[in-house]
């Protein structure tokens, strides 16, 4: 018999099921024909969530019954790039939430950007930046020196946190600038951070070794 599935997005679809199929077997058919993973599926019929071990007869599913198919939300996914100065360097991202990150590792640009040309263009001037904590919409204004290492930003945020009481991860965090993980031992000038740019905070840590 055919059963109709209604989703929160997209058009309804029908799948042929057997009278003695279990709910889990129905989910397997949905995965096979619609490409929806079983863990993401929740089936609701007559206002009740269907249990995997129950069968069609127990659930009183009939020809052309309409079953609601609820889909679990997909995890946040971000793409970041990691710069490394040595091909043998290993870098690991440890996240403290369910965020998925695509990591692209590429070689560092030639030179450190701290030569006379870089110094002439940016010097040690003050930069007014905006910092955006993850899962928040309000940006935090911060002032740093262009020649400061990124690590100094942590100190500034700690000072501001005591006064402004914004959310700052307690389990560790790292900085993202233009989808790049920032090397905290290098300067803002090296990262080519410009006046008014935004730096994002991600929960977790970055570890590296040889």
C-alpha positions in Angstrom: 0.0 0.0 0.0 1.1 3.6 -0.6 1.7 6.0 2.3 2.0 9.8 1.8 4.8 11.7 3.7 4.4 15.4 4.4 7.6 17.4 5.1 8.2 20.8 6.6 9.8 21.9 3.3 9.3 20.5 -0.2 6.5 18.6 -1.7 4.7 15.5 -0.2 5.9 12.2 -1.6 4.5 8.6 -1.4 6.3 5.3 -0.7 5.0 1.8 -0.9 5.1 0.0 2.5 4.1 -3.5 3.7 1.4 -4.2 6.2 4.0 -5.7 8.5 6.8 -3.2 8.0 8.2 -1.7 11.2 8.6 2.0 11.6 12.4 1.5 11.3 11.9 -0.3 8.0 9.8 2.6 6.7 12.6 5.0 7.7 15.0 2.8 5.7 12.8 3.2 2.6 12.6 6.9 3.1 16.4 7.0 3.3 16.7 4.8 0.2 14.3 6.7 -2.0 14.7 10.3 -0.6 18.2 10.3 0.7 17.2 11.4 4.2 19.4 9.8 6.9 17.5 7.7 9.4 18.8 9.6 12.5 17.4 12.8 11.0 13.9 11.4 10.6 11.0 11.7 13.1 7.7 10.2 11.9 4.4 11.5 13.4 1.0 10.0 12.7 -2.3 11.1 14.3 -0.4 13.4 16.6 1.9 10.6 18.0 5.6 10.0 17.4 6.1 6.6 15.8 8.5 4.2 17.6 11.0 2.3 15.5 10.0 -1.1 16.8 6.3 -0.7 16.2 4.8 -2.0 12.9 2.2 -0.6 10.5 -0.7 -2.6 11.9 0.0 -1.5 15.5 0.2 2.2 14.3 -3.0 1.7 12.3 -1.5 3.1 9.2 -3.7 2.5 6.1 -3.7 3.0 2.4 -3.0 6.7 1.6 -2.4 7.6 5.3 -0.6 10.9 5.7 2.5 10.8 7.9 4.4 13.9 9.0 8.1 13.6 8.4 10.0 15.9 10.7 13.7 16.5 10.0 16.4 17.3 12.6 18.1 20.6 11.9 21.5 20.4 10.3 24.5 21.5 12.4 26.0 24.9 11.7 28.8 24.6 9.2 31.6 27.0 8.7 34.6 27.0 6.4 37.9 28.3 7.6 41.4 28.3 6.2 44.6 27.7 8.3 47.9 29.2 7.3 51.0 27.1 8.1 54.6 28.0 7.6 55.8 24.3 7.4 54.4 21.5 5.3 55.0 19.1 8.2 53.0 21.1 10.8 49.9 19.4 12.0 47.0 21.6 13.1 43.9 20.3 14.9 40.7 22.2 15.7 38.9 21.2 18.8 35.3 22.6 19.0 33.2 22.6 22.1 29.9 22.7 20.3 28.3 20.9 17.4 29.6 23.2 14.7 31.2 21.5 11.7 34.2 23.2 10.1 35.7 22.6 6.7 39.4 23.2 7.1 41.7 24.3 4.2 45.4 24.4 5.0 47.6 26.6 2.8 51.1 27.9 3.0 51.8 31.2 4.5 52.4 34.2 2.2 56.1 35.0 1.4 57.6 37.1 4.1 56.1 38.0 7.4 54.8 41.4 6.3 56.9 43.1 8.9 59.5 44.6 6.6 60.0 48.3 5.8 57.3 48.3 3.2 54.7 46.9 5.6 55.9 49.2 8.4 55.6 52.2 6.1 52.1 51.4 5.1 50.6 50.5 8.5 53.2 51.4 11.1 52.1 50.9 14.7 48.9 52.8 14.4 45.8 52.1 16.4 43.2 49.8 14.8 39.5 50.1 15.7 38.1 46.6 15.2 34.8 44.8 15.8 34.8 41.4 17.5 31.8 39.1 17.0 31.3 36.3 19.5 29.7 33.1 18.1 25.9 32.9 18.2 25.7 36.6 19.0 24.6 39.5 16.7 26.1 42.4 18.7 29.7 43.3 17.8 32.2 44.5 20.4 34.4 47.5 19.5 38.0 47.0 20.4 41.2 49.1 19.9 44.6 47.5 19.3 47.9 48.4 17.8 48.6 47.1 14.3 52.0 45.8 15.5 50.5 43.9 18.5 50.3 40.2 18.4 46.8 38.8 18.1 47.2 37.4 21.6 46.9 40.9 22.9 43.2 40.8 21.8 42.5 38.3 24.5 43.7 40.7 27.2 41.6 43.5 25.8 38.5 41.2 25.6 39.0 40.2 29.3 39.1 43.8 30.3 36.0 44.6 28.3 34.2 41.5 29.5 34.4 42.7 33.1 32.8 46.0 32.2 30.3 45.0 29.4 29.4 41.5 30.5 29.1 40.0 27.0 29.4 36.3 26.3 33.0 35.1 26.3 33.5 31.3 26.0 35.0 29.8 29.2 36.1 26.5 27.6 38.6 28.2 25.3 38.2 30.0 21.9 40.1 31.1 18.9 39.9 33.9 16.4 38.7 33.8 12.8 39.5 36.6 10.3 38.1 36.4 6.8 37.6 32.6 7.2 41.2 32.2 8.4 42.3 30.9 11.8 44.5 33.6 13.2 48.0 32.8 14.4 48.0 34.5 17.8 51.8 34.8 17.8 51.7 37.0 14.8 50.6 40.7 14.5 47.4 42.2 13.2 49.6 43.7 10.5 50.8 40.3 9.4 47.2 39.2 9.1 46.5 42.3 7.0 43.8 43.4 9.4 42.4 46.8 8.3 40.6 49.6 10.1 37.0 48.6 11.0 37.4 44.9 10.1 35.5 42.2 12.0 37.1 39.3 13.9 35.0 36.4 14.9 35.3 34.2 18.0 34.8 30.4 17.7 34.4 28.1 20.7 37.3 25.5 20.9 41.0 25.6 20.5 43.7 25.2 17.8 46.6 23.0 18.5 49.7 22.4 16.4 52.9 20.4 16.5 55.6 18.9 14.3 
